[in-house]
């Protein structure tokens, strides 16, 4: 006998869990299904474990910056195996705790690969389930690569589970994953190389600050190869030979490990969405502004599974899941508000952004003034010994409101949140300057940046 629910959520990451709990709280019959352990990429294979590993790199970097300033950093090193144990102390309990929380809220938890068999029906390991509504929140997977030897690469999940860190690592792609992991690896004693087929890495961030970050990375041993493509990866007795092409000139380098950091696509291929009449592509399910499928009214999508204007971030996925759930419950067509949502690359120091890039603001015809500050000599960075830090704040002259903020520096991943609040609430720079922050804190620098 086929079981029927008000809602079945496919994908037990942060977005899917948020939607399941919200709808169950309304008295709906809800089930959630995943073929992987509950918790999703962020908690188990991404944001959270990555930043635990980064903590080790932060300690090493902080000590080196203070060398000769009262701290003797000689002999200080990361024990990779102990750092990984620390990571597992956080990640290992997540699936059981998350599933227990869902069960406690009345959500039935299912395990196994889900496939649609009709517009309102899925199959999970041979058992059929019907539902009035479905929310797809299956996240993303590494983008398929087509060069010979691509099967030898590990992805971000594999890197975050390495028992030992090899001394030579090549990262494919110039995005978040490659830069964050390369900065961790360098502080742990490895020699990382990032190979980016474009001339400019981290394209979603301010180019001036990106160049500062690239230079800072080079100082600690992160090598960046621009405008370079991978031709092939071949195993040998000592690791891998990677053949590179730059402007038609080929060269080979030897490495112990090759890591896929060349972007991700929506993880939808195994869901048989065509059987449900759901239009989809590598950017996700085709949805309306209110996150309902454009071709099957019973299906909704959120996060990396939805083709929306939102950035591929966990907080955005959760926002979308909550909006989709609310629309299902109330029969409304509200759209998510993406303004004021910050993002950060957790290198050392971190690079953060909220709002528009300078080029975007000028293309929109905004009467723009740019407050560009070299903050490397400011007290908050001098105190740490950091010599690379900068801020670029974009302000609409006609309204005195912040339309974009771009920061590179220690703890600026926290400071960017205040700029996000300013954009969301439409605060003026006069209002921001009128706020008195605790001193001395990084937050107290904000008034000088605007």
C-alpha positions in Angstrom: 0.0 0.0 0.0 1.4 3.4 -1.0 1.8 5.9 1.8 0.5 9.5 1.2 1.9 12.7 2.7 1.1 16.4 2.6 4.8 17.0 1.8 7.8 14.9 0.9 11.2 16.7 1.1 13.9 15.2 -1.1 17.3 16.1 0.5 18.2 16.3 4.2 20.5 19.2 4.2 19.9 22.5 6.1 17.3 23.7 3.6 15.3 20.4 3.4 15.3 20.1 7.2 14.1 23.6 7.7 11.2 23.1 5.3 10.3 19.7 6.8 10.2 21.1 10.4 8.2 24.2 9.4 5.5 22.2 7.6 5.3 19.5 10.3 4.8 22.3 12.9 1.6 23.2 11.0 0.3 19.7 11.5 1.1 18.4 8.1 2.1 14.8 7.4 5.8 15.2 6.3 8.5 12.8 5.2 12.1 13.6 4.2 14.4 11.3 2.3 18.1 11.2 1.5 20.5 8.6 0.3 23.4 10.2 2.3 23.7 10.7 6.0 21.4 13.5 7.2 23.0 16.9 7.5 23.9 17.9 4.0 27.0 19.4 2.5 27.3 22.4 4.8 27.3 20.5 8.1 29.1 17.4 7.0 31.1 18.0 3.8 31.5 21.8 3.5 31.2 25.0 5.4 31.4 23.7 9.0 34.2 21.1 8.8 36.2 23.4 6.4 36.2 26.2 9.0 37.3 23.8 11.8 40.3 22.9 9.7 40.8 26.6 9.0 41.1 27.2 12.7 44.4 25.3 12.7 45.7 27.3 9.8 44.6 30.5 11.6 46.7 29.6 14.7 49.8 29.0 12.6 49.3 32.2 10.6 48.7 34.3 13.6 51.8 33.0 15.4 53.9 33.7 12.3 52.6 37.2 11.9 53.6 37.9 15.5 57.1 36.3 15.1 59.6 38.9 16.4 56.8 40.8 18.0 56.7 38.8 21.2 55.8 35.3 19.9 58.3 32.6 19.0 56.6 30.5 16.3 59.6 28.1 15.7 58.5 24.5 15.8 54.8 25.3 15.7 53.0 23.0 13.3 49.6 21.4 12.5 49.1 17.8 13.4 46.7 16.9 10.5 45.4 13.7 12.1 44.6 15.5 15.4 42.9 18.3 13.5 40.8 15.8 11.6 39.8 14.1 14.9 38.7 17.5 16.1 36.6 17.9 12.9 35.0 14.5 13.3 34.1 15.4 16.9 31.7 17.9 15.3 30.5 16.1 12.1 30.1 12.6 13.4 27.1 13.2 15.7 25.3 15.4 13.2 23.3 12.8 11.2 21.9 11.0 14.3 21.1 14.3 16.1 19.4 15.8 13.0 17.3 12.7 12.4 16.3 12.6 16.1 15.2 16.2 15.9 13.1 15.6 12.8 11.5 12.5 14.4 10.7 14.5 17.5 8.9 17.1 15.3 6.8 14.4 13.7 8.7 14.1 10.4 9.2 10.6 9.0 12.8 10.0 8.0 13.4 7.8 5.0 16.8 6.6 3.6 17.8 5.7 0.1 17.8 7.1 -3.4 14.6 8.8 -4.5 13.2 8.7 -8.0 10.0 10.2 -9.4 7.6 7.8 -11.0 4.8 10.2 -11.6 3.9 13.8 -11.0 3.1 13.2 -7.4 4.9 10.0 -6.6 8.4 8.9 -5.8 10.1 5.5 -5.3 12.6 5.0 -2.5 14.3 1.6 -2.7 11.3 -0.1 -4.2 8.7 1.5 -2.0 6.3 4.1 -3.5 5.2 7.2 -1.7 2.6 9.8 -2.8 2.4 13.4 -1.8 0.4 16.5 -2.5 3.7 18.5 -2.7 7.4 17.9 -3.0 10.3 20.1 -2.1 13.6 19.3 -4.0 16.6 20.3 -1.9 19.3 17.9 -3.0 22.2 20.4 -3.2 25.0 20.3 -5.7 27.7 18.0 -6.9 31.1 18.7 -8.6 30.9 19.8 -12.2 31.7 17.0 -14.6 35.2 17.3 -16.1 36.1 15.8 -19.5 39.9 15.8 -19.7 41.7 12.4 -19.7 42.4 11.2 -16.1 39.6 13.3 -14.5 38.6 10.1 -12.6 41.8 10.5 -10.5 40.7 13.7 -8.9 39.2 13.9 -5.4 36.4 16.4 -4.6 36.0 18.7 -1.6 34.4 15.8 0.4 37.5 13.7 -0.2 39.8 16.5 0.9 37.9 17.1 4.1 38.3 13.4 4.9 42.1 13.0 4.2 43.8 11.0 6.9 47.2 12.5 5.9 47.9 15.7 4.0 50.2 15.2 1.0 53.1 17.7 0.5 52.2 18.6 -3.1 48.5 19.4 -4.0 47.1 20.7 -7.2 43.7 22.4 -7.2 41.6 22.6 -10.4 39.7 25.8 -10.6 40.0 29.3 -9.2 36.9 29.5 -6.9 36.0 29.2 -3.3 37.0 25.6 -2.8 40.5 25.9 -4.3 41.4 29.1 -2.5 40.1 28.1 0.9 41.7 24.6 0.9 45.0 25.9 -0.6 45.3 28.4 2.3 44.7 25.7 4.8 47.1 23.3 3.1 49.9 25.9 2.9 49.7 26.6 6.6 49.8 22.8 7.2 53.1 22.5 5.4 52.0 21.5 1.9 52.9 23.2 -1.4 49.6 24.0 -3.1 49.1 25.0 -6.8 45.8 26.5 -8.1 45.2 26.1 -11.8 42.6 28.4 -13.2 41.6 28.5 -16.8 40.6 32.2 -16.6 42.8 35.2 -16.1 40.9 36.4 -13.0 40.1 34.0 -10.1 37.2 34.5 -7.6 35.2 36.4 -10.3 32.3 37.2 -7.9 34.6 39.4 -5.8 36.2 42.8 -6.2 39.2 42.4 -8.5 41.4 44.8 -6.6 41.0 42.9 -3.4 41.3 39.6 -5.1 44.8 40.6 -6.4 45.8 41.6 -2.8 44.6 38.1 -1.7 46.6 36.4 -4.5 49.7 38.2 -3.4 49.1 37.4 0.2 48.7 33.7 -0.7 51.9 33.7 -2.7 53.8 34.9 0.4 52.8 31.7 2.2 53.3 29.4 -0.7 50.1 29.3 -2.7 51.0 29.3 -6.3 48.4 30.5 -8.9 48.6 29.5 -12.5 46.2 31.8 -14.5 44.8 31.2 -18.0 45.9 27.6 -17.8 43.9 24.5 -18.7 44.3 20.9 -17.6 45.2 18.6 -20.5 45.5 15.3 -18.7 46.2 13.7 -15.3 48.2 10.5 -15.3 49.2 8.4 -12.2 52.8 7.5 -11.7 54.8 5.8 -8.9 55.1 9.0 -6.9 51.6 10.5 -7.5 50.4 12.1 -10.6 51.7 13.9 -13.7 49.5 16.8 -14.7 49.8 18.2 -18.2 48.9 21.9 -18.4 48.3 24.2 -21.4 48.8 27.9 -21.3 48.3 29.8 -24.6 49.2 26.6 -26.6 52.4 25.9 -24.6 52.2 22.6 -22.7 54.2 21.7 -19.5 53.9 18.9 -17.0 54.1 19.1 -13.2 54.2 16.3 -10.7 51.9 16.3 -7.7 50.7 14.0 -4.9 47.0 14.9 -5.1 44.7 16.6 -7.5 41.5 18.2 -6.1 38.4 19.2 -8.0 37.5 22.8 -7.2 36.1 23.8 -10.6 32.6 24.5 -9.6 29.4 22.6 -8.9 26.1 21.9 -10.6 22.7 20.9 -9.3 22.5 17.3 -8.1 19.3 16.3 -9.9 20.3 13.7 -12.5 19.3 10.7 -10.4 15.8 12.0 -9.5 14.1 11.1 -12.8 12.4 14.5 -12.8 11.3 14.0 -16.4 8.9 11.3 -15.1 7.2 14.0 -13.1 7.2 16.5 -15.9 9.6 18.8 -14.1 11.8 21.1 -16.3 15.4 21.2 -15.0 19.0 21.8 -15.9 22.5 22.1 -14.4 21.4 25.3 -12.6 18.5 23.5 -11.0 14.7 23.1 -11.3 13.1 25.8 -13.4 11.0 27.7 -10.8 8.9 30.8 -10.6 10.0 33.7 -8.3 8.0 32.0 -5.5 10.0 28.8 -6.0 7.3 26.6 -7.5 8.2 24.4 -10.5 7.1 26.1 -13.8 5.9 22.8 -15.2 4.6 20.8 -12.2 2.6 22.7 -9.6 3.2 19.9 -7.0 7.0 20.4 -7.0 9.0 23.2 -5.4 12.7 23.6 -5.1 15.3 25.5 -3.0 19.0 26.1 -2.7 21.3 24.7 -5.4 18.3 22.6 -6.6 16.5 25.7 -7.8 17.4 27.9 -10.7 17.0 31.3 -9.0 18.9 34.6 -8.6 20.1 33.6 -5.2 23.8 32.9 -4.5 24.8 29.2 -3.9 25.1 29.7 -0.1 23.6 27.7 2.7 21.8 30.7 4.3 20.2 31.4 0.9 19.1 27.8 0.6 17.5 28.0 4.0 15.8 31.3 3.2 14.4 29.8 0.0 13.2 26.7 1.8 11.4 28.7 4.4 9.8 31.0 1.7 8.7 27.9 -0.3 7.3 26.3 2.8 5.4 29.4 3.8 4.0 29.7 0.3 2.8 26.1 0.4 1.2 26.5 3.8 -0.5 29.9 3.1 -1.2 29.5 -0.7 0.8 32.7 -1.3 3.4 33.6 -4.0 6.0 35.5 -1.9 9.5 35.7 -3.4 12.8 35.6 -1.4 14.6 38.8 -0.7 18.2 38.4 -1.8 19.4 41.9 -0.9 22.0 42.3 1.8 23.1 38.7 1.9 26.9 38.6 2.4 29.3 36.0 1.2 32.9 35.3 2.2 35.9 33.2 1.0 37.5 31.9 4.2 41.1 32.2 3.1 43.5 33.8 5.6 42.7 36.7 5.7 39.1 36.3 4.6 37.6 38.1 1.5 34.0 39.2 1.9 31.4 40.8 -0.2 27.8 42.1 0.1 25.7 44.0 -2.5 27.0 45.1 -5.9 30.4 45.0 -7.5 31.7 48.4 -8.7 31.1 47.4 -12.4 27.5 46.4 -11.6 26.7 49.6 -9.8 28.1 51.7 -12.7 26.1 49.6 -15.2 22.9 50.5 -13.3 23.7 54.2 -13.6 24.1 54.7 -9.9 25.7 58.0 -8.9 28.5 56.2 -7.2 31.2 57.2 -4.8 33.8 54.6 -3.8 35.5 54.7 -0.4 38.6 52.7 -1.0 40.8 52.3 2.2 44.1 50.5 2.7 43.4 49.2 6.2 46.6 47.3 6.6 48.0 50.0 8.9 44.9 50.5 11.0 45.2 49.6 14.6 43.0 46.5 14.4 45.4 44.9 11.8 48.6 46.3 13.3 47.7 44.6 16.6 47.7 41.2 14.7 50.7 41.9 12.6 48.6 41.6 9.4 50.0 43.7 6.5 47.4 42.9 3.9 43.9 44.4 4.5 41.6 46.7 2.5 38.1 47.9 2.2 36.0 49.2 -0.7 32.6 50.6 0.2 30.2 51.7 -2.6 27.8 54.5 -1.8 24.9 56.0 -3.8 25.5 59.7 -3.6 21.9 60.5 -4.2 20.6 58.6 -1.2 23.8 58.3 0.9 23.1 54.5 1.1 25.6 51.7 0.9 25.0 49.6 -2.3 28.0 47.4 -2.0 30.9 46.5 0.4 34.0 44.6 -0.3 36.5 43.7 2.5 39.8 41.8 2.8 41.2 41.4 6.3 41.1 39.5 9.6 37.6 39.2 11.1 36.1 41.1 8.1 33.8 38.1 7.6 32.0 39.3 10.7 32.2 43.0 9.8 30.5 42.3 6.4 27.4 41.3 8.3 26.9 44.9 9.4 27.1 46.2 5.9 24.6 43.5 4.9 22.2 44.8 7.6 22.8 48.4 6.3 21.8 47.3 2.7 18.8 45.3 3.9 17.4 48.2 6.0 18.5 51.0 3.7 20.7 52.7 6.3 22.6 55.8 5.3 26.3 56.3 5.9 25.3 59.1 8.3 23.3 56.6 10.3 26.2 54.1 10.3 28.7 56.7 11.5 26.4 57.8 14.3 26.5 54.3 15.9 29.2 54.0 18.6 30.9 50.6 18.6 32.8 48.9 21.4 36.5 49.9 21.2 39.0 48.6 20.3 37.1 46.1 18.0 37.1 45.4 14.3 33.5 46.7 14.3 34.7 50.1 15.4 36.5 50.4 12.0 33.2 50.6 10.1 32.7 54.3 10.7 36.1 55.1 9.1 35.4 52.9 6.1 32.3 54.9 5.1 
